[in-house]
Amino acid sequence: MDGTTYLSDYRPYPFTLSTVSLTFRLAPRATRVTARLALSPRAAGAALHLDGEELKLISLALDGAALAPADYRLTETGLTIHPAALPEGPFTLETEVEIAPETNTALEGLYMSKGMYCTQCEAEGFRKITFYPDRPDVMARFHVRIEGEAPVLLSNGNPVGAGDGWAEWDDPWPKPAYLFALVAGELVATQGSFTTMSGRKADLNVWVRPGDEDRTDYALGAIQRSMKWDEEAFGREYDLDVFNLVAVDDFNMGAMENKGLNIFNSKLVLASPETATDLDYERIEGVIGHEYFHNWTGDRITCRDWFQLCLKEGLTVFRDQSFTSDMRLGAVKRIEDVIALRARQFREDAGPLAHPPRPDHYREINNFYTSTVYEKGAEVVRMLQTLLGPDGFRAAMDLYFARHDGQACTIEDWITVFEDASGRDLGQFKRWYTDAGTPHLTVTETFENGTYTLEFTQDTKPTPGQAEKPPRLIPIAVGLIGPNGDEVVPTRVLEMTEARQSFAFEGLGAKPVPSILRGFSAPVVLERQTSPAEQAFLLANDTDPFNRWEAGRSLARETLIAMTTGAAPDAEYLDAVGGLIADEAADPAFRALVLRLPSEDEIAQAIAASGKVADPDAIHAARTALMQALAARHEATLAATYEACAQPGAYRPEAADAGRRSLRLACLALLGTRDGGARAAALFDNATNMTESLGALGLLVAQGKGEAALARFRARWQDNALVMDKWFTTQLALCPPAEAADRAARLAEDPLFTWKNPNRFRALMGGLSANHAGFHRADGAGYRFYADWLIRLDPVNPQTAARMSTAFETRARYDAGRQAKIRAELERIAAVEGLSRDLSEMTARLLG
């Protein structure tokens, strides 16, 4: 047995569990946990298996009577009570175990972060707290008592009692164990409240360490905005008396939606203008929204098994993206989401880690918290909204909540709801959940006698374990633009269901220019032969903001690809961008997005998709040259725009102000190729907010002129862990590629590189891997350094090590020498004795 779990093997748990009573007696190295489980057999003759890892069993009793050793079997993975020892009817099982939170460096289960007790139980961390059926389809009501010296003792649900050294919590809503949470420590709260649409008041608390409370106001406001939005957009109101959010410094994930007690990575809570960037503010609001929205799409309705993970995560990402779109500029948010999707999920689909949103097997579930599950899962939900329309989608969601509240569900349950609400057969659409890979749409066109015809062909390349891919239902939003720039056919959603399919538009006076895949209506790759002139036309005239940006992006991408083989910058592109820079009617954030060139990784992905070998050095040189060409052509306009976008007053994180700062920094990045970094140095000296300070620092680093600024930045912020994470990442991601691996090695020796902290480890290693040409340096120095640290981290925190290993997933893009060096490092990792299951599975998949 290789430890693989298969979807086809699912069986319901043979017992029902109605209530759970937990008592924690906290101690750093010897916490005692007593659990009383009220169980009933579904049928006679079944053994009772409870998951449990790294637990010291102290006592075990059934209905108050101690069980004899012959009545049960204890292993490294759990506790099994033999059928003969179990009664035929309901019974209560009581266990007491001892655990050591202080030595739990994996940060799963109950662990300690700088003296504070906290938990992370998704996906399978609860089994490291007590013996339990640790699976999402076992839902029960929890009552929790915490005893300890900490002044603040928190758990799920509502507080029902407290005294000197103890507190009790009761959660009235059944939940699976992965949603259990406990926090205990010296904490202070920023307090607020929210009155729900039915008139019930909920107390809100943002808990942080003393000294951090001056950076919590934005997080509190984000909770209130999330609650209001979910009522208005989905009719969902909060269902407890209190909502607690806690910031934790040591955390493997971004945040966790535990019922009524959300635990967050500190970087997604703490913000002030001096310490947080505009992106930080946007992410804080979005992730707080995401975890709060899980209250209904994840907590009240959860997933039956971990194969259904995208049911809660994809849906909730869609909800948080919609929330952020409503809070900020929706068109810009959509573009940003697609950039991220293509950078992470399309890359995943194109390599050895490709899998469907609902996989059919896994070895380690922690390895399937992926962009495919989250971001592609959100795109699949978005397609349902596109197909049904806003009203039809809302009706289906209302039915979903009414039908499945309090249940653990499957993708089949979800699809059936949409079929019942709409009257449509969505059997073909379901393939988006079960088939891996990114469909490629090839488009040809004809125009005869006033009829314009688009013919689409869809094809999805083979992925690991899935060679054949039947056609999917693909919603293709299309508009047509006349030669004079007027829209002659407004957006129409075409439903492609066949491998090859044509759609005709009649009654046109002239051949139009098509605007295809408006709003990125499906997560596909669109392949259509277009001229630079047509792309420039769409950039100037398309009424769909996404496709207007897409036209400019395509121009830039094709220009860069040509430049990697010695071509000159495309004049059509240079002129088109110049027109947009000067277009003051366009939103600044949109203009900034058009000004930013595709990343080097994106260019490598596009070159590899065409069947050619990507050269990291040539890509870096081409991107640098194109920035220089843009600056030379439009220096005066860029300089004027840079000055016009200067901060008008005190910093505000609102979208409009953030958009101006974004445009200012985009102009500065180009101007730096002309002024030798003079403007960046001046901005760094005078910046009053972290967005501009860090932006200027990064530009100085990119020009090889950042050492003095890096030293000043460090001296000022060395006591602020979250800001220093930015310091590590910025210099590695943006430094000249030739020095990236050597700089990473020096930084790994820095006393501030506290590598057991996931944020700090990700800051350094993620910064290196983000430096495309630096990480892929031809001599393999980047690969060796990265692999060394994965090996070192794995026995301490296997989950983080496994997730960071995805930096190697793109090896097939590059030349034979780089491929061989990556493979050698992966084989070196795989050969390590005692390698964790997490990293072992990832290296095996990466090796193919």
Summary of the structure (lengths in Angstrom):
residues: 848
radius of gyration: 27.5
end to end distance: 19.2
largest distance: 88.6
contacts: 2965
relative contact order: 0.06
helix: 46%
strand: 22%
